[in-house]
Amino acid sequence: MATMNPHLTERRHTPERRSATGSSMARRMGAIDWLAMVLMIIGGINWGLVGLMNIDLVATIFGDMTTASRAVYGLVGLSALYCIYTLSKMAGDAHRY
């Protein structure tokens, strides 16, 4: 009888298989993921302040276009690219299931 409905048997085991392996979306965030997320939040807050109150917080703290402020801007930009890459991996993994 088990051979008559093999699809029902497979469907029954799918939740266990997913919970055992876990998806990449459910995996724990690593140190680089957290750093990129924090830098993205800093960048978002900075751009929000620029747009709402014309205050560039990074330039206020580190100076206008100093080496330190340019490094922060560069790191925020790199973290945005990393987050795009991570999001594309997560979207690709979501389509597998």
C-alpha positions in Angstrom: 0.0 0.0 0.0 2.9 2.4 0.6 3.9 2.2 -3.0 0.4 3.3 -4.2 0.8 6.9 -2.8 4.5 7.7 -2.7 3.7 11.5 -2.9 1.7 11.4 0.3 4.7 9.7 2.0 7.1 12.3 0.8 4.8 15.2 1.8 4.5 13.7 5.3 8.3 13.8 5.8 8.9 17.3 4.3 8.5 19.3 7.5 10.9 17.0 9.4 13.5 17.3 6.6 13.2 21.1 6.6 13.5 21.4 10.3 16.4 19.1 10.5 18.5 20.9 7.9 17.1 24.4 8.4 17.1 27.0 5.7 19.7 29.7 5.2 17.1 32.3 6.2 16.7 30.6 9.6 20.4 30.3 10.2 22.1 32.4 12.8 23.7 35.6 11.6 27.5 35.7 11.7 29.8 38.5 12.7 30.1 39.9 9.2 26.3 39.9 8.8 25.8 41.8 12.1 28.5 44.3 11.2 26.9 44.9 7.8 23.5 45.3 9.5 24.8 47.8 12.0 26.6 49.8 9.3 23.4 49.8 7.2 21.4 51.1 10.2 24.1 53.9 10.8 23.8 54.8 7.1 20.0 54.8 7.2 20.0 57.0 10.3 22.5 59.4 8.7 20.6 59.7 5.5 17.4 60.2 7.4 19.0 63.1 9.4 20.3 64.6 6.2 16.9 64.5 4.5 14.9 65.6 7.5 17.1 68.1 9.3 20.1 68.7 6.9 22.4 67.3 9.5 25.2 64.9 8.4 26.0 63.1 11.6 29.0 61.3 10.2 30.5 64.6 9.1 29.7 66.2 12.4 31.4 63.4 14.3 34.4 62.7 12.1 34.8 66.0 10.1 33.7 67.0 6.6 35.3 64.5 4.1 38.2 63.6 6.4 39.8 60.2 6.0 37.7 58.8 8.9 34.4 60.1 7.5 35.3 58.8 4.1 36.1 55.4 5.6 32.7 55.3 7.3 30.9 56.2 4.1 32.9 53.6 2.2 32.1 50.9 4.9 28.4 51.8 4.8 28.5 51.4 1.0 30.3 48.1 1.1 27.8 46.8 3.7 25.0 47.8 1.4 26.5 45.7 -1.4 27.1 42.8 1.0 23.4 43.0 2.1 22.3 42.9 -1.5 24.4 39.8 -2.0 23.0 38.2 1.1 19.5 39.1 0.1 20.0 37.5 -3.3 21.3 34.3 -1.6 18.3 34.2 0.7 15.9 34.7 -2.1 17.5 31.9 -4.1 17.3 29.6 -1.1 13.6 30.4 -0.5 12.8 29.4 -4.1 14.3 25.9 -3.5 11.5 25.0 -1.1 
